[in-house]
Amino acid sequence: MNRIVVIGNAASGKSTLSMKLQEITSIPVYHLDKILWKADWERTPEDEFTSEHDKILENSSWIIDGVAYKSTYEKRFEASDTIIFLDTPLEICKERALQRMHDDLVRPNPYVTEGCRYPLEFVKEQNEVIDMFHTEYRTMIIETIAKFKDSKATYHLKTDKDVQLLLKTIQM
C-alpha cells in the first residue's frame, strides 16, 4: 500500500480518511482540490491540472484525495496499488457539506486552495454538485474501478463502519 487513490462524492469523507491513512502509513497526501481550484473558486484548466496530476503520479508513494477531472481517473487508478471508493449516502454528504460550510465561517478548509471559502448561501449549489456526482459520476467510477479489481486492492466503502474496519485492518 504505497499509492492510494481515495475517491468519492463531495463531503463523503475523502480528506478525513486520507489524513488518517497518512497518520498510519506516513505516505504524503495530495488533495486534488488544491490543484483543481485557484483562489475564489477559479477552476484550473484541464491541461494544467493534468500536468500537475501526472507529476504526483511519478512519485514512489502518495495518497491522492479527490475527484477533479474524470479524464485523469483511469491513469490515476492504473498508477495506484490501492483504490478506495467512498460511496457515502447522499444525505450524509449533504449534512457534512452543510457542516463544512458552518465550520468554514470559523476556520477555512485546509484541504482546498486558500481563498476558496464555502459560504452558506451556496448550500443549494453544493447539494446540486452532490446530486450530480451521484447520478453522473458514481456508476462510471464503479465501472472504471471494476477494470482494476484483479490487479489492485479495491475497497467500496459505504458506511463509517466500513471505513473504521479498513483503518483497523491497515493498522495491524
C-alpha positions as CSV (number, residue, x, y, z in Angstrom):
1,M,0.0,0.0,0.0
2,N,2.1,2.8,-1.4
3,R,0.0,4.5,-4.0
4,I,-3.5,5.1,-2.7
5,V,-6.5,6.7,-4.5
6,V,-9.3,8.0,-2.3
7,I,-12.3,9.0,-4.4
8,G,-15.9,9.8,-3.7
9,N,-18.6,12.4,-3.6
10,A,-18.2,15.9,-2.1
11,A,-18.2,15.6,1.7
12,S,-18.0,11.8,1.6
13,G,-15.0,11.8,3.9
14,K,-12.1,11.6,1.4
15,S,-9.9,14.1,3.2
16,T,-10.6,12.8,6.6
17,L,-9.8,9.2,5.5
18,S,-6.7,10.4,3.6
19,M,-5.3,12.1,6.7
20,K,-5.9,9.1,8.8
21,L,-4.2,6.9,6.2
22,Q,-1.3,9.3,6.3
23,E,-1.1,9.0,10.1
24,I,-0.9,5.3,9.8
25,T,1.4,5.0,6.8
26,S,3.4,8.3,6.7
27,I,2.6,8.5,3.0
28,P,2.2,12.1,1.7
29,V,-1.4,13.2,0.9
30,Y,-2.2,15.2,-2.2
31,H,-5.5,17.0,-2.1
32,L,-6.7,17.4,-5.7
33,D,-8.9,20.4,-4.8
34,K,-5.7,22.3,-4.1
35,I,-4.7,21.8,-7.7
36,L,-8.2,22.0,-9.3
37,W,-9.1,25.3,-7.7
38,K,-7.3,28.6,-7.6
39,A,-8.4,31.4,-5.3
40,D,-12.1,32.4,-5.4
41,W,-13.0,29.0,-7.0
42,E,-11.4,29.7,-10.3
43,R,-11.1,26.3,-12.0
44,T,-7.6,25.3,-13.2
45,P,-7.6,24.5,-16.9
46,E,-7.6,20.7,-17.6
47,D,-4.2,20.6,-19.3
48,E,-2.6,22.5,-16.4
49,F,-4.3,20.2,-13.9
50,T,-3.3,17.1,-15.7
51,S,0.3,18.2,-15.8
52,E,0.3,18.6,-12.0
53,H,-1.6,15.4,-11.5
54,D,0.9,13.5,-13.6
55,K,3.8,14.9,-11.6
56,I,2.3,13.4,-8.5
57,L,1.9,10.0,-10.1
58,E,5.7,9.9,-10.8
59,N,6.3,9.8,-7.0
60,S,7.0,6.4,-5.4
61,S,4.3,6.8,-2.8
62,W,1.2,9.0,-2.5
63,I,-2.3,9.3,-1.3
64,I,-4.4,11.2,-3.8
65,D,-7.6,12.5,-2.4
66,G,-10.2,13.9,-4.7
67,V,-12.3,13.7,-7.8
68,A,-11.3,16.5,-10.2
69,Y,-11.2,15.8,-14.0
70,K,-12.6,12.5,-14.9
71,S,-10.1,12.3,-17.8
72,T,-7.5,11.5,-15.1
73,Y,-9.3,8.7,-13.3
74,E,-8.1,5.7,-15.4
75,K,-4.4,7.0,-15.4
76,R,-4.7,7.5,-11.6
77,F,-6.2,4.1,-11.0
78,E,-3.6,2.5,-13.2
79,A,-0.7,4.1,-11.3
80,S,-2.1,3.1,-7.9
81,D,-1.9,-0.1,-6.0
82,T,-5.0,0.7,-3.8
83,I,-8.3,2.3,-4.8
84,I,-10.7,3.3,-2.1
85,F,-14.2,4.5,-3.2
86,L,-16.2,6.2,-0.5
87,D,-19.8,5.6,-1.6
88,T,-21.3,7.6,1.2
89,P,-25.1,8.1,1.2
90,L,-26.3,11.3,-0.4
91,E,-28.0,12.7,2.8
92,I,-24.8,12.2,4.8
93,C,-22.8,14.0,2.2
94,K,-25.3,16.9,2.2
95,E,-25.2,17.0,6.1
96,R,-21.4,17.0,6.1
97,A,-21.2,19.7,3.4
98,L,-23.5,21.9,5.4
99,Q,-21.4,21.3,8.5
100,R,-18.3,22.2,6.5
101,M,-19.9,25.5,5.4
102,H,-20.6,26.3,9.1
103,D,-17.1,25.3,10.1
104,D,-15.6,27.4,7.3
105,L,-17.1,30.5,9.0
106,V,-14.6,30.0,11.8
107,R,-11.7,28.1,10.1
108,P,-11.0,27.8,6.4
109,N,-11.0,24.3,5.0
110,P,-7.3,23.3,5.0
111,Y,-7.8,20.8,2.1
112,V,-8.7,23.4,-0.6
113,T,-6.8,26.3,-2.0
114,E,-6.5,29.4,0.2
115,G,-9.2,31.9,-0.8
116,C,-11.8,29.3,-1.5
117,R,-14.5,29.7,1.1
118,Y,-17.7,27.7,1.5
119,P,-20.3,30.4,2.0
120,L,-23.7,29.3,3.4
121,E,-25.5,30.9,0.5
122,F,-24.0,28.1,-1.7
123,V,-25.9,25.3,0.0
124,K,-28.2,24.8,-3.0
125,E,-25.2,24.7,-5.4
126,Q,-23.3,22.3,-3.1
127,N,-26.3,20.0,-3.0
128,E,-26.6,20.1,-6.8
129,V,-22.9,19.0,-7.1
130,I,-23.5,16.2,-4.6
131,D,-26.6,15.0,-6.6
132,M,-24.7,15.3,-9.9
133,F,-21.9,13.2,-8.7
134,H,-24.3,10.5,-7.6
135,T,-26.3,10.5,-10.8
136,E,-23.5,11.1,-13.4
137,Y,-20.1,10.0,-11.9
138,R,-20.9,7.2,-9.4
139,T,-21.7,4.5,-11.9
140,M,-18.8,5.5,-14.2
141,I,-16.4,5.3,-11.2
142,I,-17.6,1.9,-10.1
143,E,-17.3,0.6,-13.7
144,T,-13.8,2.0,-14.0
145,I,-12.6,0.6,-10.7
146,A,-14.0,-2.8,-11.8
147,K,-11.4,-2.9,-14.5
148,F,-8.7,-3.0,-11.8
149,K,-10.2,-5.4,-9.4
150,D,-7.8,-8.2,-10.4
151,S,-4.6,-6.1,-10.3
152,K,-5.3,-3.6,-7.4
153,A,-6.6,-3.7,-3.9
154,T,-10.0,-2.1,-4.2
155,Y,-12.4,-1.1,-1.5
156,H,-16.0,0.1,-1.9
157,L,-16.9,1.6,1.4
158,K,-20.5,2.6,2.1
159,T,-20.6,3.4,5.8
160,D,-18.4,4.9,8.5
161,K,-18.2,1.4,10.0
162,D,-16.7,0.2,6.7
163,V,-14.1,3.0,6.9
164,Q,-13.2,2.1,10.6
165,L,-12.8,-1.5,9.7
166,L,-10.4,-0.7,6.8
167,L,-8.4,1.6,9.1
168,K,-8.2,-1.1,11.8
169,T,-7.1,-3.7,9.2
170,I,-4.3,-1.4,7.9
171,Q,-3.0,-0.7,11.4
172,M,-2.5,-4.4,12.0
